[in-house]
Amino acid sequence: MSCQLPLGLELHSPTRLDDYLAGDNRQVLRLLQQQLTPAGEAQLYITGTAGSGRTHLLLGQCNRAREQGWHPAYLPCAEMTGLSPAMLEGLEQYPLIAMDDVDRLAGDMAWETALFGLFNRARDHGCRLLFSAASAAPQAGFQLPDLRSRLAWGITYRLRPLDDTQLQQLLIRLAARRGLEIPKEVARYLVERHSRDIGRLTRLIERLDRDSLAEQRRLTIPFVRSRLNTPG
């Protein structure tokens, strides 16, 4: 994998911040908007549980940056652990570096050393840095003290999970984007019986859309129940 591939992956993603249901996390959207301005925070570190929307925010920020004429780099760290840390060399040329699941590199000294070097080069070049992780830098398992301290620079924001009503609103919005109508009682049924992981909920809506179109069926509770019990 070259340094170009993470950037290429990001450029093909349709994920947008406008599609993010913030709930009680409106402040993080303001911080992301400000980061792409001269007065914004140069470094943001977003934490949250799996499925809280961290990846959505990083990809959405990269797409917004691209729309403003920037050339961002998005790196999915969970997919990089088996690769050479040398892939981080030269990334400081990008004005925005977004590292998703950066804590997946913690404990690997080769990766930590490479990340520390990238961090210093990026700061010297005036890059904007955006990280996501399951926990804040001091608790993320990084062994290099200087790296821990640098990752704690800037603002750390912990995402608050969506409540049931907000998750139902998210499902209705996701369905509407695909031209699919999902009744409130069906949205409530899904929230009560399916994973609260936003990524999994998104994929479920995509599947229901495909299946309802193929079978010419409306989204009713019996139809949705049959889909939840069917592999695929």
Salt bridges, closest charged atoms under 4 A:
ASP18 OD1 - ARG64 NH2 3.83
ASP19 OD2 - ARG177 NH1 3.51
GLU67 OE2 - ARG16 NH1 2.14
GLU92 OE1 - ARG121 NE 2.92
ASP101 OD1 - ARG54 NH1 2.99
ASP164 OD1 - ARG196 NH1 2.65
GLU192 OE1 - ARG193 NH1 3.19
ASP209 OD2 - ARG178 NE 2.91
ASP211 OD2 - ARG207 NE 3.69
ASP211 OD2 - ARG227 NH1 3.46
GLU215 OE1 - ARG217 NH1 3.80
GLU215 OE2 - ARG227 NH1 3.75
